[in-house]
Amino acid sequence: MDHRYYDWNHLIDSKVRNSLCGDVTNIIHSGQFWHNSPKYQTKVNVFKQPADRWINLKMSFIWSCFAYLEKEVRIKNIQSWSFMTSLKHAEDRETLWHHHNHDQKTKTVSGIYYLHLPDECDVNKCGTEMAPNGIDKDDKFMTEWRTGSWLIYPGSTWHRPGELQSREDRFVVAADLEF
């Protein structure tokens, strides 16, 4: 299985997405981000934020994972975090390749929720770059940014953020479902 998109704009509209961005900004400004990871990645499990909008986002992720797997699975763990990135805090993209399948005994499905992209950005270059057979292979490809959608894929897939194209912040929420 490769990757699939799940559109949640009917449940999580632009007003809710703006509130989610505000929550992430507040988390970052309070200092709750990792200093040894890509800037600015939250330290907190954002799905545990005390607001209905975060519960809805978490449930949309779970539903998207079940749809991707084409079945319900027993959930072992769910982790989530958010990124606030821009050209103001650009990093070497070559250092950002990673995957989320660190425990070979656990199966993981990963997702990226495209929360906010500045207007001037090219959706074809700002999504997520995937390397399904590893970063040394030539079959890498860029996924399209689709605001309000989850991109779901196997946790073992190597990937990195798309290109930064604006000094305005872009926001994503990332999550793993272990089963």
N, C-alpha and C positions, 0 to 999 in steps of 0.2 A: 504494500500500500504506500502510496506517495503522500500527497497532501490534498486537503479539501478545505474549502471556505464554507462558513456558516454565517449568514447575514442575520443580525439581531437588531437592526434599526427599528423594527416595529415595537420592540420592548424597551430598548435603550436608545432614546432619541438624542438630538443634539444638546438639548438642555441638560439631560442627565449626564451625557459625556462631558460637558463643560464642568459640571459639579465634580465628576470623577477626577478630571484634570486638576481642579482646585484642591481636592483632597490630596492628590499626589504631590502637588506643589507644597502644600503645608507640611507633609511628611518630610520632604527633602529639606525645606527651610528649617525644620526642627532638628536637623542633623541626623535623622534616622536613615542614612544611606551608607553603603559600603564604600570605603576609601581604597580598597584593593581590587575593585571590580570596575567595570565600565561606569563612567559618570552618567548620570546619577541614578543608581540602582537602589531601590528601597531595601532596607533591612527587614521591614515588617512584612508579614503575610497579609497582603492588601485585602484578600477576601474576608479577613476577620475584622475589617473596619466596621464600626457600628452605624450602618445606614442601609436602608432597603436597597439602594442602588448597588451596593457591593454584593448583597445577597443575590440580587437579580443577575449580576455579572457572573457570580460563581455558578449559579444554576444554569445559565446559558452555556458556560464552559462544560459542565458535566453533561448536559444534553448533547452538546456538539461532539464530545468524546464518545458517548454511546452511539450516536448516529455514525460517526466515523468508523467505529468498531463493528457497527451493525448488530449490536447486542448490548445488553446491560452487563456490567461486570461488578464484582465485589471490590469496592474502593478500599485500598490500603492506606493511601495518604494523598492529600492535595496540598500543593505548595503554590504560592503566587507572589509576584513581585511586580514592580512597575519601573519603567525607565522614563526619564525626562532628558532628552538629548537635543543638541543643536550645534551649529558651527562654532558657537562661543566656547564649546567644550569638546572640540573635535579630538578624536583619538585615531591611532593607526588601526585601520580596519583589519589588517592582517593579524593583529593580536586578538581579535574578537571571535575567531572561529571556536565553536564549542558544541557539545551535545549534552543531553540530560540523562543518559542511561548509564549511570555509574555503578549500579548494583545489578549484576547479571542475573540474580535470582528474582528480580522484580521487573515486571513489564511496565513501561512508561509510555504514555501518550502526552505529547506536549502541544501547547497552543500559544498563539500570539494574538491578542486582541488589539486591533488598530483603532486607537482612541482618538488621536488628533494629529493631523498633518497640516502644516502651514500651506496656504493657498498656492504659493508660487512653486511648490515642489512637484516633481514628475512622479506620478504614482507607479510608473514602471521601473523606477530606480530606487524607490524608498521603501519597498516592502522588506522582504527577508531573502537573503541569498542562501540557497541550499546547495549542499554537496552530498548527494545521496550515497555516493560510493567513497567518500572521504575527500579531504581537501587537496590531495595530490592527484586526483583524477580530473579529466577535462570536461566532465558532464555537469559542472556547476551551472545553476540558473537562478535568476532573480524572480521572486514572486511579486505579484502586483499588490500594492497597498490598497486595501478596501476598508475605508472608514466604517466602523460599526460592525465589523465582521471578525469572527475567529478564524484563524488559519490553524488547522489541526494537522499534525504529522507525527510519525514515530519519534519517540524520545531519543532514539539512537542516531537520528539524522544530524549530521554536522551542519551548522548554520551560523549566520552572523547577520547583524543589522544591515539594512540597505544604506545607501549613500545619504549622508547629511547634505542638505541643500539650502538651509536657511539658518539665520541667526535667531529666528523664533523657535521656541521649543516645540518638539513633536513628542507625543506620548504614546506608549504602548503598555499593555499589561501582558505579562507572560505567566504561564502556569504549567504545572505538571500534574497529571493524574497517574498515580501508581496503583497497579492492581495485581 
